[in-house]
């Protein structure tokens, strides 16, 4: 039986994808074109709901947004006024939120519901581009402050059961790179910095792709439990600051045993940014 897709997308920096930043042109293209195709939006197979795991909500235990409607949480600063007037009126889904809590509890993950926290920009910025119609319910799920790889993989395994009921899973982060010093260097450090950093990034991306796309669950989990040992991991995600990698771990945990991964590439400030997904054909 077909199952809903899982995608660990790259959401970009703050509201910049919406504001026309030239370094986000490739990411914006993918959010507008590739991700809707992966999700099957506008087709009979479109998901009836989306569980969205966001890098911008870190909690001690897995926490699930459980309201029928959510305000937006503009968790960025120093941007033009229009970035604080954005709206994304998609509904929540309290019954699915309660089911998610039950699934997480059954996996020993001690989840809780939160009916009051607004959706952060890891939700509404990419979704404004992916599904501007805002007609698919969303339930937001946090990542863990511990950054424990095993726990995030187990969150994914718990959520995987929803896929058979056409509930898609999105991880919203920046798995290839989230290091502010490096990202400033890519923007302002000149051609030599970009060249040297790209060499490190290419080695990291190759190792990460081998880990994330392993088809056997045991192999995938073993490789991703040890993601900090992959080449240049600490340059891509500084120690104790790996929250933008955690959504990929959840998505990899939600992928099935033997399930083939798709990969697409964006370019951000001269380096490759990779997105991984399962449950859909390879997109161009």
C-alpha positions in Angstrom: 0.0 0.0 0.0 1.4 3.5 -0.9 2.5 5.5 2.1 2.8 9.3 2.5 6.2 10.8 1.8 8.9 11.9 4.2 11.1 14.9 3.3 13.9 16.6 5.3 13.9 19.9 3.5 16.2 22.9 3.7 14.3 26.0 4.9 16.9 28.7 4.3 17.8 31.5 6.7 15.1 33.3 8.6 12.6 35.0 6.3 15.2 35.5 3.5 13.6 33.0 1.1 10.4 35.1 1.1 12.3 38.4 0.8 14.0 37.6 -2.5 17.6 37.0 -1.2 19.8 36.0 -4.1 21.6 33.3 -2.2 18.3 31.6 -1.7 17.2 31.4 -5.3 17.9 27.7 -5.6 16.2 26.8 -2.3 13.2 28.9 -3.2 12.9 27.1 -6.6 12.9 23.7 -4.8 10.4 24.8 -2.2 8.1 26.1 -4.9 8.6 23.2 -7.3 10.3 20.1 -6.0 8.7 19.8 -2.6 5.1 20.2 -3.8 5.8 17.4 -6.3 7.3 15.1 -3.7 4.2 15.7 -1.5 1.8 15.3 -4.4 0.1 18.6 -3.7 -2.7 19.3 -6.2 -3.1 15.6 -7.0 -5.5 12.9 -5.5 -2.5 11.6 -3.5 -2.0 14.9 -1.6 -1.5 14.3 2.1 -4.5 14.8 4.4 -2.1 16.4 7.0 1.5 17.2 7.6 3.6 16.5 10.7 6.3 19.1 10.6 9.4 18.7 12.8 11.1 22.1 13.1 14.7 22.9 14.1 13.5 26.1 15.7 11.7 24.5 18.6 14.0 22.7 21.0 12.5 21.2 24.2 13.5 18.7 26.9 10.9 16.2 25.8 9.1 15.8 22.4 6.4 18.5 22.3 3.5 18.6 19.9 1.4 21.7 18.8 -2.2 20.7 19.6 -4.4 23.7 18.8 -6.9 23.9 16.0 -5.4 27.3 15.0 -1.9 28.7 15.7 -0.5 32.2 15.7 2.9 32.8 14.0 6.0 33.2 16.1 8.4 35.6 14.3 11.5 34.1 15.8 14.0 36.3 13.9 15.0 40.0 14.2 16.4 42.8 12.2 14.4 42.2 9.0 12.1 44.4 7.1 8.7 45.1 8.5 6.9 42.9 5.9 8.6 39.9 7.4 6.6 40.5 10.6 3.3 40.7 8.8 3.4 37.3 7.1 0.4 35.1 7.6 0.0 31.3 7.2 -3.5 30.3 8.2 -3.4 26.6 7.7 -5.3 24.7 10.4 -3.9 22.5 13.1 -5.3 19.1 13.8 -5.9 18.3 17.6 -6.9 14.6 17.0 -3.7 14.0 15.1 -1.7 15.8 17.7 -3.1 13.6 20.4 -2.3 10.5 18.3 1.3 11.7 17.9 1.6 12.0 21.6 0.3 8.5 22.1 2.7 7.1 19.5 5.7 8.9 21.1 4.6 7.8 24.6 4.4 4.2 23.3 8.0 4.5 22.2 9.1 5.6 25.7 9.6 9.2 24.6 7.4 11.0 27.2 5.8 13.5 24.9 3.6 16.5 25.8 1.0 18.6 24.0 1.3 22.4 23.7 -1.9 24.2 22.7 -0.4 27.7 22.9 3.0 28.0 21.2 2.9 29.7 17.7 4.3 28.2 14.6 7.9 29.3 14.2 9.6 30.3 11.0 10.8 26.8 10.4 7.1 26.1 9.7 5.6 29.1 8.0 8.5 30.3 5.9 8.9 27.1 3.9 5.2 26.3 3.8 4.4 29.7 2.4 6.4 28.6 -0.6 5.5 24.9 -0.6 1.8 25.3 -0.2 0.6 28.9 -0.3 -3.0 27.7 -0.3 -2.5 26.8 3.3 -5.2 24.1 2.9 -3.4 21.1 4.5 -3.5 20.8 8.3 -0.1 21.0 10.1 1.0 19.6 13.4 4.3 20.9 14.6 6.7 18.7 16.6 9.8 19.9 18.4 13.4 18.6 18.4 15.2 17.7 21.6 17.6 19.9 23.4 19.7 16.8 24.1 20.5 16.4 20.4 20.6 12.7 21.1 20.6 10.9 17.7 19.0 7.7 19.0 16.0 9.6 20.5 15.5 11.6 17.2 15.6 8.4 15.2 13.1 6.9 17.6 10.8 9.9 17.2 10.8 9.2 13.4 10.1 5.5 14.0 7.1 6.5 16.1 5.8 9.0 13.5 6.3 6.5 10.7 3.0 4.7 11.5 1.1 7.9 10.3 2.4 7.5 6.8 0.0 4.6 6.0 -2.9 7.0 6.7 -1.6 9.6 4.2 0.0 11.9 6.8 3.2 13.2 5.4 6.3 14.0 7.6 8.5 17.0 6.9 11.7 17.8 8.7 12.5 21.5 8.4 16.1 22.3 9.0 19.4 22.8 7.2 21.1 19.5 7.4 24.0 20.2 5.1 25.2 23.3 6.9 24.2 25.5 9.9 27.3 27.3 11.2 26.8 31.1 11.3 30.5 31.9 11.1 30.9 29.7 8.1 27.8 31.1 6.5 29.1 34.7 7.0 32.4 33.6 5.5 30.6 32.2 2.4 28.8 35.5 1.9 31.6 37.9 2.7 34.9 36.0 2.9 35.8 36.0 -0.8 36.4 33.4 -3.5 39.3 31.6 -1.6 37.1 31.1 1.5 34.3 29.7 -0.6 36.6 27.4 -2.5 38.3 26.0 0.6 35.0 25.6 2.5 33.3 23.9 -0.5 36.0 21.2 -0.5 35.2 20.4 3.2 31.4 20.6 2.4 31.7 18.2 -0.5 33.4 15.6 1.7 30.8 16.0 4.4 27.9 15.9 1.9 29.2 12.7 0.4 29.6 11.0 3.7 26.2 12.2 4.9 24.5 11.0 1.7 26.0 7.6 2.1 24.6 7.4 5.7 21.2 9.0 5.1 20.4 7.0 2.0 21.4 3.5 3.3 18.3 1.4 2.4 18.6 -1.1 5.3 17.3 0.6 8.5 19.9 -1.0 10.7 22.7 0.5 8.4 21.0 3.9 8.2 20.5 4.1 12.0 24.0 3.0 12.8 25.6 5.5 10.5 23.4 8.4 11.7 23.8 7.6 15.4 27.5 8.4 14.7 26.9 11.4 12.5 29.3 13.5 14.6 32.1 11.3 13.4 31.5 12.1 9.7 34.1 14.2 8.0 33.9 17.9 9.0 30.6 17.5 11.0 31.7 20.0 13.6 32.5 22.6 10.9 29.0 22.1 9.4 27.2 22.0 12.7 29.2 23.3 15.7 29.2 21.1 18.8 26.1 21.5 20.9 24.5 23.5 18.1 23.2 20.7 15.9 19.5 21.5 16.1 19.3 22.0 12.3 20.5 18.5 11.7 17.9 16.9 14.1 14.9 17.0 11.6 16.9 14.9 9.2 17.4 12.3 11.9 13.7 12.2 12.6 13.0 11.8 8.9 15.6 9.0 8.5 14.0 7.2 11.4 10.6 7.5 9.7 11.9 5.9 6.5 11.1 2.2 6.0 13.5 -0.7 6.0 14.6 -1.1 2.4 13.0 2.2 1.3 15.0 4.0 -1.3 15.9 7.7 -0.7 15.7 10.5 -3.2 18.2 13.4 -3.1 18.1 16.8 -4.7 20.7 19.6 -4.5 20.4 23.3 -4.0 23.2 25.8 -4.0 23.6 28.3 -1.1 26.4 30.9 -1.3 28.5 28.6 -3.5 28.1 25.3 -1.6 25.8 22.4 -2.1 22.8 22.0 0.2 21.2 18.5 0.0 17.7 17.5 0.7 16.7 13.9 1.4 13.3 12.3 0.9 11.5 9.0 0.9 8.2 7.7 -0.5 8.3 9.6 -3.8 10.0 9.2 -7.2 13.2 11.2 -7.9 12.5 14.8 -8.8 14.4 16.8 -11.4 
